Amino acid sequence: MTALDLDWMTECVGRSESVSDTITPKLVTLFNATLAPYVAPASPAETSLGIHWCLAPPSTPTHDLDQDGHPMKGGFLPPVSLPRRMWAGGEIEIVEGLRIGDAVMRRSTIAGFRTTEGRSGPLCFVTVQHDISTERGVAIRERQDIVYREAAKTSSQKPAADPSGEPREDSSPDLAWTVDTSPTLLFRYSALTFNSHRIHYDMLYATEVEGYPGLVVHGPLQATLLLNLAATLHGRTPRRFGYRNVGPVFAGNPLRLAARRKGDDIVECWSATNRGTIGMKAEAGW
């Protein structure tokens, strides 16, 4: 990364934007239809957990999208020179549940960034703070970590789907779900979130350009499923939920979602592929 890039990124820290949306009955119906039966019970007036990731998506015109389907750089997020962008993790604090009919305002602020060297080359992590409010006040506070990476390697250097050294599932859960990560599920979730990143629906792009062995399961989709799993196990909506992507998960295979109690008010969760490798780790607290 050049010094100019870092200068531009430093200037972006503290930048904010606000966007609004309304939680319609139709959105709630489509969300539940996409994820059922893997949603925690909710009252008729409440929304299912994780629906806030479907609110106020960027409405970038198609002609302003980049090759990967993301909006072209130069908008709200810093102009990171590394081309590949994905969720790295984050944490949410649920102050109050969202309700059907709520008018929602999300204020987003670029909180900081850091650069490091990973196994695949240079990495840049950008942290964004979101405050999601209704007329009753702040409902959700969220820290979102986004990672930028280098372009894919040549075809002869593409990583294996299940490289050695990845963390593996090694414990028995108190509750587990097995989800079919079909291309249909990925398409529906992309539609719910208006996410046009091509790694989630364009097989040729995902394999030939990005270098993945298949379509990539969304990070927020895994986080949503684990959040609902933790709430189902504990019987109540958690106050805090932190999650971290450990490795990519690919469509077409069963994904095991597991949760285990770590005390009266803590549940640890994880997603695991059919080979036992971990895709995401999370922890919920009450």
JODA-V32558 format. One record per residue. RES is the residue in one small letter. SS is DSSP state (hx for helix, st for strand, lp for the rest). Layout:
res=RES ss=SS
res=RES ss=SS
//
This chain:
res=m ss=lp
res=t ss=lp
res=a ss=hx
res=l ss=hx
res=d ss=hx
res=l ss=hx
res=d ss=hx
res=w ss=hx
res=m ss=hx
res=t ss=hx
res=e ss=hx
res=c ss=hx
res=v ss=lp
res=g ss=lp
res=r ss=lp
res=s ss=st
res=e ss=st
res=s ss=st
res=v ss=st
res=s ss=st
res=d ss=st
res=t ss=st
res=i ss=lp
res=t ss=lp
res=p ss=hx
res=k ss=hx
res=l ss=hx
res=v ss=hx
res=t ss=hx
res=l ss=hx
res=f ss=hx
res=n ss=hx
res=a ss=hx
res=t ss=hx
res=l ss=hx
res=a ss=lp
res=p ss=lp
res=y ss=lp
res=v ss=lp
res=a ss=lp
res=p ss=lp
res=a ss=lp
res=s ss=lp
res=p ss=lp
res=a ss=lp
res=e ss=st
res=t ss=lp
res=s ss=lp
res=l ss=lp
res=g ss=lp
res=i ss=hx
res=h ss=hx
res=w ss=hx
res=c ss=hx
res=l ss=lp
res=a ss=lp
res=p ss=lp
res=p ss=lp
res=s ss=lp
res=t ss=lp
res=p ss=lp
res=t ss=hx
res=h ss=hx
res=d ss=hx
res=l ss=st
res=d ss=lp
res=q ss=lp
res=d ss=lp
res=g ss=lp
res=h ss=lp
res=p ss=st
res=m ss=lp
res=k ss=lp
res=g ss=lp
res=g ss=lp
res=f ss=lp
res=l ss=lp
res=p ss=lp
res=p ss=lp
res=v ss=lp
res=s ss=lp
res=l ss=lp
res=p ss=lp
res=r ss=st
res=r ss=st
res=m ss=st
res=w ss=st
res=a ss=st
res=g ss=st
res=g ss=st
res=e ss=st
res=i ss=st
res=e ss=st
res=i ss=st
res=v ss=lp
res=e ss=lp
res=g ss=lp
res=l ss=lp
res=r ss=st
res=i ss=lp
res=g ss=lp
res=d ss=lp
res=a ss=st
res=v ss=st
res=m ss=st
res=r ss=st
res=r ss=st
res=s ss=st
res=t ss=st
res=i ss=st
res=a ss=st
res=g ss=st
res=f ss=st
res=r ss=st
res=t ss=st
res=t ss=st
res=e ss=st
res=g ss=st
res=r ss=lp
res=s ss=lp
res=g ss=st
res=p ss=st
res=l ss=st
res=c ss=st
res=f ss=st
res=v ss=st
res=t ss=st
res=v ss=st
res=q ss=st
res=h ss=st
res=d ss=st
res=i ss=st
res=s ss=st
res=t ss=st
res=e ss=lp
res=r ss=lp
res=g ss=st
res=v ss=st
res=a ss=st
res=i ss=st
res=r ss=st
res=e ss=st
res=r ss=st
res=q ss=st
res=d ss=st
res=i ss=st
res=v ss=st
res=y ss=st
res=r ss=st
res=e ss=lp
res=a ss=lp
res=a ss=lp
res=k ss=lp
res=t ss=lp
res=s ss=hx
res=s ss=hx
res=q ss=hx
res=k ss=lp
res=p ss=lp
res=a ss=lp
res=a ss=lp
res=d ss=lp
res=p ss=lp
res=s ss=lp
res=g ss=lp
res=e ss=lp
res=p ss=lp
res=r ss=st
res=e ss=lp
res=d ss=lp
res=s ss=lp
res=s ss=lp
res=p ss=lp
res=d ss=lp
res=l ss=st
res=a ss=st
res=w ss=st
res=t ss=st
res=v ss=st
res=d ss=st
res=t ss=lp
res=s ss=lp
res=p ss=hx
res=t ss=hx
res=l ss=hx
res=l ss=hx
res=f ss=hx
res=r ss=hx
res=y ss=hx
res=s ss=hx
res=a ss=hx
res=l ss=hx
res=t ss=hx
res=f ss=lp
res=n ss=lp
res=s ss=lp
res=h ss=lp
res=r ss=hx
res=i ss=hx
res=h ss=hx
res=y ss=lp
res=d ss=lp
res=m ss=hx
res=l ss=hx
res=y ss=hx
res=a ss=hx
res=t ss=hx
res=e ss=hx
res=v ss=hx
res=e ss=lp
res=g ss=lp
res=y ss=lp
res=p ss=lp
res=g ss=lp
res=l ss=lp
res=v ss=st
res=v ss=lp
res=h ss=lp
res=g ss=hx
res=p ss=hx
res=l ss=hx
res=q ss=hx
res=a ss=hx
res=t ss=hx
res=l ss=hx
res=l ss=hx
res=l ss=hx
res=n ss=hx
res=l ss=hx
res=a ss=hx
res=a ss=hx
res=t ss=hx
res=l ss=hx
res=h ss=hx
res=g ss=lp
res=r ss=lp
res=t ss=lp
res=p ss=lp
res=r ss=lp
res=r ss=st
res=f ss=st
res=g ss=st
res=y ss=st
res=r ss=st
res=n ss=st
res=v ss=lp
res=g ss=lp
res=p ss=lp
res=v ss=lp
res=f ss=st
res=a ss=lp
res=g ss=lp
res=n ss=lp
res=p ss=st
res=l ss=st
res=r ss=st
res=l ss=st
res=a ss=st
res=a ss=st
res=r ss=st
res=r ss=st
res=k ss=lp
res=g ss=lp
res=d ss=lp
res=d ss=lp
res=i ss=st
res=v ss=st
res=e ss=st
res=c ss=st
res=w ss=st
res=s ss=st
res=a ss=st
res=t ss=lp
res=n ss=lp
res=r ss=lp
res=g ss=lp
res=t ss=st
res=i ss=st
res=g ss=st
res=m ss=st
res=k ss=st
res=a ss=st
res=e ss=st
res=a ss=st
res=g ss=st
res=w ss=lp
//
